[in-house]
Amino acid sequence: MYSYDEPVYLISVVAKILEIHPQTLRQYEKEGLIEPGRTDGKMRLYSQRDIDKIKTILRLTRDMGVNLAGVDIILRLKEKLDELDNINEELRDNLQKKTQNSGTRVSVKQSSYELILFKK
């Protein structure tokens, strides 16, 4: 079985799975929204993570009417939030370790977010 990030799907397979034209995938790549892997022969290969990202792009554009520039901003903000969530988790872990060693009790609220898209 392949990992979530391993590029294994050809452009034609992804286009068929998502019921879109391969040119749409090329356009998303041209706009910098996705970065498929490449074989030595320069064929595009997509991972499951890429496919999930494309599904998000399609939901934003088709269901919510967001243009590709808006999608780019949304995806960048989501990546930044994910990065900040990781830093926050590391800080919580460090705080918990330090408080355990010193015997001090500290409560930390945990909050996170999830990007949820609804159809109208």
C-alpha positions as CSV (number, residue, x, y, z in Angstrom):
1,M,0.0,0.0,0.0
2,Y,1.2,3.5,-0.8
3,S,1.6,6.3,1.7
4,Y,-0.8,9.3,1.7
5,D,1.9,11.6,0.2
6,E,3.4,9.2,-2.4
7,P,2.6,10.3,-5.9
8,V,1.2,7.3,-7.8
9,Y,-1.9,8.5,-9.8
10,L,-1.5,9.6,-13.4
11,I,-3.3,12.7,-14.5
12,S,-5.8,10.8,-16.6
13,V,-6.7,8.6,-13.5
14,V,-7.2,11.7,-11.3
15,A,-9.3,13.4,-13.9
16,K,-11.5,10.4,-14.2
17,I,-11.8,10.0,-10.4
18,L,-12.8,13.6,-9.9
19,E,-14.8,13.9,-13.1
20,I,-12.9,16.9,-14.4
21,H,-10.9,17.5,-17.6
22,P,-7.1,17.0,-17.4
23,Q,-6.6,20.5,-18.5
24,T,-8.3,21.7,-15.3
25,L,-5.5,19.9,-13.4
26,R,-2.9,21.5,-15.5
27,Q,-4.5,24.9,-14.9
28,Y,-4.4,24.3,-11.1
29,E,-0.7,23.5,-11.4
30,K,-0.1,26.5,-13.5
31,E,-1.8,28.7,-10.9
32,G,0.4,27.1,-8.2
33,L,-2.5,25.5,-6.3
34,I,-1.1,22.0,-6.6
35,E,2.3,20.6,-7.3
36,P,2.2,17.0,-8.6
37,G,5.2,14.8,-8.6
38,R,7.0,14.0,-11.8
39,T,8.4,10.9,-13.3
40,D,11.8,10.9,-15.0
41,G,9.8,11.2,-18.3
42,K,8.1,14.3,-16.8
43,M,4.7,12.7,-16.5
44,R,2.6,14.2,-13.7
45,L,1.9,11.9,-10.7
46,Y,-0.6,12.8,-7.9
47,S,-0.7,11.6,-4.3
48,Q,-3.9,11.0,-2.3
49,R,-3.0,14.3,-0.5
50,D,-3.1,16.0,-3.9
51,I,-6.4,14.5,-4.7
52,D,-7.9,15.6,-1.4
53,K,-6.6,19.1,-2.0
54,I,-8.1,19.2,-5.5
55,K,-11.4,18.1,-4.0
56,T,-11.2,21.1,-1.7
57,I,-10.4,23.4,-4.6
58,L,-13.4,22.0,-6.5
59,R,-15.7,22.5,-3.5
60,L,-14.5,26.1,-3.1
61,T,-14.9,27.0,-6.8
62,R,-18.0,25.0,-7.7
63,D,-20.1,25.1,-4.5
64,M,-19.0,28.3,-3.0
65,G,-18.2,30.4,-6.1
66,V,-14.6,31.3,-5.1
67,N,-12.3,32.2,-7.9
68,L,-8.8,30.7,-8.2
69,A,-7.1,33.7,-6.6
70,G,-9.4,33.4,-3.6
71,V,-8.8,29.6,-3.4
72,D,-5.0,30.4,-3.4
73,I,-5.5,32.8,-0.4
74,I,-7.7,30.3,1.4
75,L,-5.3,27.4,1.0
76,R,-2.3,29.6,2.1
77,L,-4.2,30.7,5.2
78,K,-5.1,27.1,5.9
79,E,-1.5,26.0,5.6
80,K,-0.4,28.8,7.9
81,L,-3.1,27.8,10.5
82,D,-1.9,24.2,10.3
83,E,1.7,25.4,10.9
84,L,0.6,27.5,13.9
85,D,-1.5,24.5,15.3
86,N,1.7,22.4,15.2
87,I,3.7,25.1,17.0
88,N,0.9,25.5,19.5
89,E,0.9,21.7,20.2
90,E,4.7,21.7,20.7
91,L,4.4,24.6,23.1
92,R,1.6,22.8,25.1
93,D,3.7,19.7,25.3
94,N,6.8,21.6,26.5
95,L,4.6,23.4,29.1
96,Q,3.2,20.2,30.3
97,K,6.6,18.6,30.7
98,K,8.0,21.6,32.6
99,T,5.0,21.8,34.9
100,Q,5.2,18.1,35.6
101,N,8.8,18.5,36.6
102,S,8.2,21.4,38.9
103,G,5.0,20.1,40.4
104,T,3.0,23.2,39.3
105,R,-0.5,22.7,38.0
106,V,-1.5,24.5,34.8
107,S,-4.6,24.1,32.8
108,V,-4.3,24.8,29.1
109,K,-7.4,25.2,26.8
110,Q,-7.1,23.4,23.6
111,S,-8.7,24.8,20.6
112,S,-8.3,24.0,17.0
113,Y,-10.1,24.6,13.8
114,E,-11.4,22.5,10.9
115,L,-12.2,23.8,7.5
116,I,-15.7,22.6,6.8
117,L,-17.5,23.4,3.6
118,F,-21.3,23.3,3.4
119,K,-23.4,23.1,0.3
120,K,-26.3,25.5,0.1
